[in-house]
């Protein structure tokens, strides 16, 4: 069986507290195949980038590379997060078109290729993850790597016209042609990528998912919606009911219901629109006044970036406005919290919530939506209100699907969810839970790797 080599921006080193669902799935794949996980160490050094560190855990090697401040600023803080992130989330108005960061991004990808290529064998299966490392396969091919190489884009693929608005777009996106398999979250993302190849990328679509680069090289593109560790989340949520933080939350609500949102503080998550949708709910449904408390947990991310500081200020202003206009001495309608909670605690919060609010303006998948469903009490489940613009909407069709820009629609969905009869809640939840159990993180990993090997 071929060795598996995983490459991502960050590496889930054993013992570090980075064991999210993706890390668990990839480590399971590495244990099954034996192999290596390669990526940035998370350290910023004063000297030149490139020092390698290695540790082993059974048959798995964890190899990480240090980056200095200027390389990190150009590659990660710069091009990846100020150019590609907004572009891939359909926000051309926020794209930074700096040439310096673009060159820094390519320089760091070339450094990854220089360090990784000598460690690879032709029989390896190489699986590269996300927008930080788009050109890596092309750079590895230039260094003589003949192994099978796959790529998975965890975020959305925007429409061809938006991609083409980025200067020198073909130089970056044509490097995807060096992969054997390019994986996306949804079929819609695959269609957008095929449109780009056909309209602006100089290639051809030979049949659905089979593409030809300008030089004649053929490669594949397909959808592999990422799952969660469904059984583990369900067990974790059930156990979390006894946690003090979960008990305290439940006690603080009595006798009110809970609506919950959990999102990284990011403009793609649609939080100002969600807050205004909740305010519209309070206005449109006065009969439900005082019966529901909305808890929004939004840990700060990229706090040194101006757009994120402005977003945080805006949310604080809207939250204050909502509570000022609608609160009563014994009730605060909106609780807005900017801190992290342990994942075990969050799943307990999900289980306590009658309404799950997941309304991003654009999201590749959104695993919070799936975790909310998996965390529910089968005897008395809550209701998921889900954005049509999240990849999860293609799978969780029994959620209440909303357009996050339609504030009245969001308001009415919250009211419907809060009042839905138990039998209907159970029926909707059961259909979604059955899907999540069949299509969990292990199935996603197996499906992708078997397709790459074919």
GUVEX-67176 format. One record per residue (C-alpha): x negated, y, z; residue in three letters. Coordinates in steps of 0.02 Angstrom, whole numbers, plus 50000, padded with zeros to 5 digits. Layout:
XYZALA/...
end
This chain:
500005000050000UNK/499315017149953UNK/498725029250086UNK/499855044250119UNK/499085061650130UNK/500245075350194UNK/499735093550166UNK/500645108150247UNK/500255125550312UNK/500295119150492UNK/499915101850560UNK/500865093550702UNK/499375087950806UNK/499835074150931UNK/500115081451103UNK/500525098951040UNK/502305105151066UNK/502745105650881UNK/503775089750869UNK/505235096050764UNK/506255084450654UNK/505125086550503UNK/503565082750606UNK/504385067150676UNK/504855061250501UNK/503145064450426UNK/502245056150571UNK/503355040950550UNK/502885040350365UNK/501035041950407UNK/501155028050536UNK/501975016850407UNK/500695020150269UNK/499145025650364UNK/498335041550304UNK/497965059650340UNK/498845076050381UNK/497895091450321UNK/498235110050350UNK/497815126050441UNK/497255123750622UNK/498265138650685UNK/496625146650740UNK/495955163450681UNK/494055164350682UNK/492825178750664UNK/491645169650546UNK/492015163450371UNK/493545152450344UNK/493315134050312UNK/492705124950468UNK/493565108150482UNK/494165099250640UNK/494725081250648UNK/495565069750771UNK/496285052350753UNK/497825043850819UNK/497825025550765UNK/497755024850575UNK/498135043550555UNK/496815056950534UNK/497305074850576UNK/496135086750484UNK/496335105450509UNK/495455120550437UNK/495085137350521UNK/495495153850435UNK/494785170950473UNK/495885186150498UNK/495715193450323UNK/496135176850239UNK/497605173850355UNK/498275191450327UNK/498195189650138UNK/498775171650120UNK/500035169350260UNK/500595186250327UNK/500395194050156UNK/500845184349999UNK/501755169550078UNK/502855179650196UNK/502955196950116UNK/503055191649934UNK/503635173649915UNK/504815172750065UNK/505925187450010UNK/505815182249826UNK/506345164449864UNK/507785171049972UNK/508435182249831UNK/507835198549912UNK/506905207549773UNK/507115223849869UNK/505935217250004UNK/504585209549893UNK/502825216449917UNK/501955216049747UNK/500175218549814UNK/498825210849701UNK/497625209549847UNK/498725197549945UNK/499085187649786UNK/497225184849761UNK/497015180549946UNK/498395167449932UNK/497515159349784UNK/495825160449874UNK/496475151050027UNK/497345137949918UNK/495675135549827UNK/494805133649996UNK/496085120150044UNK/495725111449877UNK/493825112449901UNK/493935104450073UNK/495295091750033UNK/494735085249862UNK/493175075749924UNK/494255066650052UNK/495515060049923UNK/495515043549829UNK/496385040049664UNK/497555027449748UNK/498205040249874UNK/499955047449875UNK/499815066049914UNK/501355075349978UNK/501185094449984UNK/502465105150076UNK/503225122150045UNK/502915139149968UNK/501255142150057UNK/500415129149946UNK/501255130249775UNK/499625130349671UNK/498725116949771UNK/499015102149652UNK/498385112249504UNK/496815116749601UNK/496565098549653UNK/496755092949472UNK/495395105449422UNK/494275096749549UNK/494575079749469UNK/495915072749584UNK/496915059549491UNK/498045054049634UNK/499935054749627UNK/500445071749698UNK/502175077449751UNK/502835094149812UNK/504355098449917UNK/505075116049927UNK/505975118150094UNK/506705135250050UNK/507895139949907UNK/507365141049725UNK/508015157749659UNK/508755160749487UNK/507555161849340UNK/507845180649315UNK/507305184349494UNK/505725173849481UNK/505295182349317UNK/505395199349404UNK/503785195349498UNK/502235201549407UNK/501155187349341UNK/502515174949389UNK/501985161949260UNK/500225160849332UNK/500945154849498UNK/502495145049453UNK/501705135749307UNK/500535127549433UNK/502045117149485UNK/501815107749320UNK/500285099049395UNK/501385089149515UNK/502125072249473UNK/503725076049569UNK/504415092949625UNK/505745090749760UNK/507105103149808UNK/508465103849939UNK/509965104149820UNK/510435100149642UNK/510775118749617UNK/508945122449659UNK/508395109349530UNK/509495117749399UNK/508755134849437UNK/506995127849422UNK/507405119549256UNK/508115136049193UNK/506495144649240UNK/505425131549151UNK/506505132948995UNK/506765151848989UNK/505155159249058UNK/503945145049097UNK/503545139448919UNK/504085121548953UNK/505525110248901UNK/506895100748992UNK/506915083748908UNK/508345076949013UNK/509055080249186UNK/507535080349302UNK/506265076249167UNK/505225091149112UNK/503785094248994UNK/502435107349023UNK/501795117948877UNK/500305106348855UNK/501415091048842UNK/501205084349020UNK/502815076849088UNK/503375078149268UNK/504975076249368UNK/506105087249475UNK/507475080949590UNK/508515085349743UNK/508125077449912UNK/509195086150046UNK/508215085250207UNK/509035076750356UNK/508815076850544UNK/508465063150671UNK/510345061150693UNK/510365047350824UNK/509035056050930UNK/509935072950926UNK/511565064650979UNK/510705055851126UNK/509765071651174UNK/511365082151175UNK/512295069451281UNK/510885069051408UNK/510725088051408UNK/512455090351485UNK/511645087451656UNK/510295100751631UNK/510425115651749UNK/510365128351605UNK/511805119651515UNK/512835118051675UNK/512525136451714UNK/513095141551540UNK/514695131251553UNK/515075138251726UNK/514785156151668UNK/516075154251529UNK/517535147051627UNK/518885146651568UNK/518325153451399UNK/517735144251245UNK/515975146551173UNK/515445151050997UNK/513575148950967UNK/512305154450839UNK/510465149550846UNK/509315157350717UNK/507545163650700UNK/507625182650691UNK/507525184450502UNK/508455194750372UNK/508925178950275UNK/510015172950420UNK/511385186050396UNK/511455191150579UNK/512085209150556UNK/513465202350444UNK/513875188650571UNK/513975201350713UNK/515145212050609UNK/516175196650563UNK/516375192950748UNK/516885210950780UNK/518175209150639UNK/518815193350726UNK/519095203250886UNK/520045216450787UNK/521075204650677UNK/521555192150811UNK/522045201950968UNK/523055186951026UNK/521395177851058UNK/520645192451153UNK/519595186651301UNK/519715168151255UNK/518025166251167UNK/516235171651206UNK/514945172051066UNK/513145167851116UNK/511825172250986UNK/510075165651019UNK/508815173850902UNK/506975171650950UNK/505875185350879UNK/504795180150730UNK/503505190550638UNK/503785204350763UNK/502345214650693UNK/503195216350523UNK/504195232450500UNK/505725224050421UNK/505905212650572UNK/505735226750698UNK/507105236350605UNK/508215220850604UNK/508015218550791UNK/508455236750822UNK/509985235350710UNK/510625219750800UNK/510405227850970UNK/511395242950909UNK/512815232350838UNK/512905221350993UNK/513015236651104UNK/514375244050994UNK/515405227850998UNK/515275225651186UNK/515585244151217UNK/517205243551117UNK/517895226551169UNK/517175220851337UNK/518185219851497UNK/517495220351675UNK/517585201251684UNK/517115197351502UNK/515685201551382UNK/516185196151206UNK/514415194951134UNK/512885188551225UNK/511325192151121UNK/509705183751179UNK/507955185851102UNK/507065171351187UNK/506615153451148UNK/507435138651234UNK/506805120751237UNK/507585110351100UNK/508315098551230UNK/509235113351308UNK/509845119751139UNK/510675103251096UNK/511605104451262UNK/512165122051215UNK/512775115551046UNK/513795101951131UNK/514595115051246UNK/515145126051099UNK/516875124651022UNK/516255134750871UNK/514565133650784UNK/514165149250680UNK/512905145950540UNK/513125159850412UNK/511475163750325UNK/511445174850172UNK/510315161850091UNK/509545145950161UNK/508685131050081UNK/509595118950197UNK/509855124750378UNK/509555110850502UNK/510445120050644UNK/512075116250553UNK/511665097750551UNK/511045097650731UNK/512635106450790UNK/513685092550713UNK/512575078650781UNK/512625086050957UNK/514525085950974UNK/515545075551095UNK/516425062550985UNK/517985063551097UNK/518115082551090UNK/517005089750951UNK/516795107850903UNK/517025115650731UNK/515625121450616UNK/515845137950523UNK/514575136950382UNK/513975148750246UNK/514275143350067UNK/512525150050031UNK/511625137250142UNK/511035121050063UNK/511945111550201UNK/513615117150126UNK/513355104849982UNK/513405090650109UNK/514465096450256UNK/516045099650157UNK/517175096850308UNK/516485112450393UNK/517465128650376UNK/516505135850228UNK/516375154850218UNK/515575168450114UNK/514475177450243UNK/514785194150155UNK/516685192150176UNK/516935198650353UNK/518805195250354UNK/518485177350296UNK/517195174650433UNK/518375182350562UNK/519825171050511UNK/518695155550510UNK/518165159150690UNK/519995160650740UNK/520445144550648UNK/518995135150728UNK/519425141250903UNK/521235135550883UNK/521025119350784UNK/521955104250851UNK/520895090350925UNK/521435077150798UNK/520895088250653UNK/519255092550739UNK/518865074150763UNK/519295069850583UNK/518175083550512UNK/516755079650632UNK/516815060850598UNK/516625063350410UNK/515115074850433UNK/514315063750565UNK/514475048250454UNK/513545057650318UNK/512175063450437UNK/511925045750501UNK/511725038850325UNK/510615053250266UNK/509445056150413UNK/507625061750412UNK/506995043950387UNK/508105041450234UNK/507485058050162UNK/505675052950184UNK/505955035650108UNK/506965042549961UNK/505645055549918UNK/504135044049932UNK/504965029949832UNK/505395042449694UNK/503615049049694UNK/502905031549679UNK/504075027549534UNK/
end
